């Protein structure tokens, strides 16, 4: 089953949220309707990036690596480049 890594941004605060899923539309619905604790307080959430991977397992590993980096400049580079360049 394919997987996705995605980046959301709260347009009010500018904060980013990184996640992974196998159904990006369902997950966005959950974020936008307050079903996700970590983004519940975000007001204007927009999807600014997503990338497909061969499996959800790979997507989850990449999500964890990105979350450990916690570097705004790296997240902005991913968005600018349009892809994640990260060795596993």
Beta strands, then each sheet from edge to edge (+ up, - down):
strand 1: 3-10
strand 2: 16-21
strand 3: 45-53
sheet 1: 2+ 1- 3+
end
